[in-house]
């Protein structure tokens, strides 16, 4: 299985989205948590599951679409680095990837 790491930016988005959804609709928060888990599981088993169609503007960047969320990532040395998570309706920004990958932060921490 491939190791999946998360950037600070992506981790912040996940935490904020869970908090936002919990305040409005607990079922929506649970669905989002399940979406994050599914994305992690897909990337662990098939790190090439993403596509370039959704416009991640960095070389080697891929985007995995799960439900209404997009998980932007790059693959380096057998590790998937999720550098941004966004809702499909959000504008896509070019993430800063220099040293922004949180070492050892696993997707499990967002469930």
C-alpha positions as CSV (number, residue, x, y, z in Angstrom):
1,X,0.0,0.0,0.0
2,X,1.1,3.5,-0.8
3,X,1.6,5.9,2.1
4,X,-0.7,9.0,2.0
5,X,0.5,12.3,3.5
6,X,-1.4,15.6,3.8
7,X,-0.2,19.2,3.5
8,X,-1.0,21.7,6.1
9,X,-3.2,23.6,3.7
10,X,-5.2,20.4,2.9
11,X,-5.4,19.4,6.6
12,X,-6.7,22.9,7.5
13,X,-9.4,22.7,4.8
14,X,-10.6,19.2,6.0
15,X,-10.8,20.4,9.6
16,X,-12.6,23.6,8.7
17,X,-15.0,21.8,6.4
18,X,-15.9,19.2,9.1
19,X,-16.5,22.0,11.6
20,X,-18.6,24.0,9.2
21,X,-20.7,21.0,8.2
22,X,-21.1,19.8,11.8
23,X,-22.6,23.2,12.8
24,X,-25.2,22.9,10.0
25,X,-25.9,19.3,9.4
26,X,-24.3,16.3,11.2
27,X,-25.1,13.9,8.4
28,X,-23.3,16.1,5.9
29,X,-20.3,16.1,8.2
30,X,-20.4,12.3,8.4
31,X,-20.7,12.1,4.6
32,X,-17.7,14.3,4.1
33,X,-15.7,12.3,6.6
34,X,-16.6,9.2,4.6
35,X,-15.5,10.9,1.4
36,X,-12.1,11.7,2.9
37,X,-11.7,8.0,4.0
38,X,-12.7,6.8,0.5
39,X,-10.2,9.2,-1.1
40,X,-7.4,7.9,1.2
41,X,-8.3,4.3,0.5
42,X,-8.3,4.8,-3.2
43,X,-4.9,6.6,-3.2
44,X,-3.4,4.0,-0.9
45,X,-4.3,1.2,-3.3
46,X,-4.1,3.0,-6.7
47,X,-1.9,6.2,-6.6
48,X,-2.6,6.9,-10.3
49,X,-6.4,7.1,-9.8
50,X,-6.4,10.9,-10.3
51,X,-6.6,12.8,-13.6
52,X,-5.2,16.0,-15.0
53,X,-8.5,17.2,-16.4
54,X,-9.4,19.3,-13.4
55,X,-6.5,21.6,-13.8
56,X,-3.9,21.3,-11.0
57,X,-1.3,23.7,-12.2
58,X,1.9,22.0,-11.1
59,X,3.9,19.4,-13.0
60,X,3.0,15.9,-12.1
61,X,-0.1,17.0,-10.2
62,X,-3.2,14.8,-10.3
63,X,-6.7,15.4,-9.0
64,X,-8.9,12.6,-7.5
65,X,-12.6,13.4,-7.6
66,X,-14.7,11.8,-4.9
67,X,-18.3,12.8,-4.6
68,X,-18.3,16.6,-4.8
69,X,-14.7,17.1,-3.5
70,X,-11.4,17.2,-5.3
71,X,-8.2,15.9,-3.8
72,X,-5.1,17.5,-5.5
73,X,-2.0,15.5,-5.1
74,X,1.5,14.7,-6.3
75,X,3.4,11.4,-6.1
76,X,7.0,11.4,-4.9
77,X,9.2,8.5,-4.0
78,X,6.3,6.1,-3.4
79,X,4.3,8.5,-1.3
80,X,1.1,10.3,-2.3
81,X,1.2,13.9,-1.0
82,X,-2.3,15.5,-0.9
83,X,-1.5,19.2,-1.3
84,X,-5.1,20.6,-1.5
85,X,-8.7,19.5,-0.9
86,X,-11.5,21.6,-2.2
87,X,-15.2,21.4,-3.0
88,X,-16.0,21.1,-6.7
89,X,-17.6,24.5,-6.8
90,X,-14.5,26.2,-5.4
91,X,-12.0,28.0,-7.6
92,X,-8.8,26.1,-7.9
93,X,-5.7,27.9,-6.7
94,X,-2.1,26.8,-7.3
95,X,-1.0,25.3,-3.9
96,X,2.4,26.1,-2.5
97,X,4.2,22.7,-2.3
98,X,7.7,23.7,-1.0
99,X,8.2,22.0,2.3
100,X,4.4,22.2,3.0
101,X,3.9,18.5,3.3
102,X,3.3,17.6,6.9
103,X,5.6,14.8,7.7
104,X,3.8,11.8,9.2
105,X,0.3,13.4,9.2
106,X,-2.0,10.6,8.0
107,X,-5.5,10.9,6.5
108,X,-6.7,8.8,9.5
109,X,-6.4,11.9,11.7
110,X,-9.4,13.5,9.9
111,X,-12.0,10.9,10.6
